[in-house]
Amino acid sequence: MADQSDDDFPAHAQTYESFNKLVLFTILFVVLLLACMALGLVGNLGLLSLVLGIGGTIALLIAFAVLG
């Protein structure tokens, strides 16, 4: 087996943090998508759900680009 050195820890920690951010982004995007679908289909507020979906997606992308 390969040697495990202490030099690998910062790289692993950075990968773990990046993966956590990706998972958080995906969860928030799915919640946003479901909320927009509920507003559009069940609530009959198609225009509001479209604006909220586009605006929320752009806000998520900007937020995670700035934080990342």
C-alpha positions in Angstrom: 0.0 0.0 0.0 1.1 3.6 -0.5 2.5 5.6 2.3 0.1 8.0 4.0 1.9 11.2 4.9 0.8 14.3 6.7 1.2 16.2 3.5 -2.0 14.7 2.1 -4.2 16.0 4.8 -4.7 19.6 3.5 -5.6 18.3 0.0 -8.1 15.8 1.5 -9.6 18.5 3.7 -10.0 20.8 0.8 -11.6 18.1 -1.3 -14.0 17.3 1.5 -14.9 21.0 1.9 -15.5 21.3 -1.8 -17.7 18.2 -1.9 -19.7 19.5 1.0 -20.3 22.8 -0.8 -21.4 20.9 -3.9 -23.8 18.8 -1.9 -25.2 21.9 -0.2 -25.7 23.6 -3.6 -27.5 20.6 -5.0 -29.8 20.3 -2.0 -30.7 24.0 -2.1 -31.2 23.9 -5.9 -33.5 20.9 -5.6 -35.5 22.6 -2.8 -35.8 25.7 -5.0 -36.9 23.7 -8.0 -39.6 21.9 -6.0 -40.9 25.1 -4.5 -41.1 26.7 -8.0 -42.9 23.6 -9.3 -45.3 23.7 -6.4 -46.0 27.4 -7.0 -46.5 26.9 -10.7 -48.5 23.7 -10.8 -50.4 23.7 -7.6 -50.7 27.4 -6.8 -51.3 28.5 -10.4 -48.7 31.2 -10.1 -46.6 30.4 -13.2 -45.0 33.8 -13.8 -44.0 34.1 -10.1 -42.5 30.7 -10.1 -40.6 31.4 -13.3 -39.2 34.6 -11.9 -38.4 33.0 -8.5 -36.7 30.0 -10.3 -34.5 32.1 -12.5 -33.7 34.6 -9.8 -33.1 31.9 -7.2 -30.8 30.0 -9.5 -28.8 33.1 -10.4 -28.6 34.0 -6.7 -27.4 30.5 -5.8 -24.8 30.5 -8.5 -23.5 33.9 -7.4 -23.5 33.0 -3.8 -21.5 29.8 -4.3 -19.1 31.5 -6.7 -18.3 34.2 -4.1 -18.1 31.7 -1.2 -16.0 29.2 -3.2 
